[in-house]
Amino acid sequence: MFHPFEEDLSELKDADLQDRITDLNKKLFTAARLGKKDLLTQVETFVTIYKQEVTRRALTQKLEQDDNDLDQLINVD
């Protein structure tokens, strides 16, 4: 997903990313309570972008671990 105001999320640490998701969720609930549909849509977009980054990082880390596991299984001696 792309948004023109989106920053480079790869530079953020995992903890910072989670903090931003928490903050955005608070803003999301506030916008929903106030009935601000336009704001709600924008905040939902950013929540989705940040959650996708968390998922991408988790998958990348899992793939790296799986690659290392295969190295242990192959014995060329």
For each residue, the residues with C-beta under 8 A, 3 or more apart:
1: 45 48 49 52
2: 6
3: 6 45 46 49
4:
5:
6: 2 3 9 46 49
7: 11
8: 11
9: 6 12 17 49 50 53
10: 53
11: 7 8
12: 9 16 17 20 53
13: 16 17
14: 17 18 54 57
15: 18 19
16: 12 13 19 20
17: 9 12 13 14 20 21 50 53 54 57
18: 14 15 21 22 54
19: 15 16 22 23
20: 12 16 17 23 24 50
21: 17 18 24 25 47 50 51 54
22: 18 19 25 26
23: 19 20 26 27
24: 20 21 27 28 43 46 47 50
25: 21 22 28 29 47
26: 22 23 29 30
27: 23 24 30 31 43
28: 24 25 31 32 40 43 44 47
29: 25 26 32 33
30: 26 27 33 34
31: 27 28 34 36 39 40 43
32: 28 29 35 40
33: 29 30
34: 30 31 39
35: 32
36: 31 39 40
37: 40 41
38: 41 42
39: 31 34 36 42 43
40: 28 31 32 36 37 43 44
41: 37 38 44 45
42: 38 39 45 46
43: 24 27 28 31 39 40 46 47
44: 28 40 41 47 48
45: 1 3 41 42 48 49
46: 3 6 24 42 43 49 50
47: 21 24 25 28 43 44 50 51
48: 1 44 45 51 52
49: 1 3 6 9 45 46 52 53
50: 9 17 20 21 24 46 47 53 54
51: 21 47 48 54 55
52: 1 48 49 55 56
53: 9 10 12 17 49 50 56 57
54: 14 17 18 21 50 51 57 58
55: 51 52 58 59
56: 52 53 59 60
57: 14 17 53 54 60 61
58: 54 55 61 62
59: 55 56 62 63
60: 56 57 63 64
61: 57 58 64 65
62: 58 59 65 66
63: 59 60 66 67
64: 60 61 67 68
65: 61 62 68 69
66: 62 63 69 70
67: 63 64 70 71
68: 64 65 71 72
69: 65 66 72 73
70: 66 67 73 74
71: 67 68 74
72: 68 69
73: 69 70
74: 70 71
75:
76:
77:
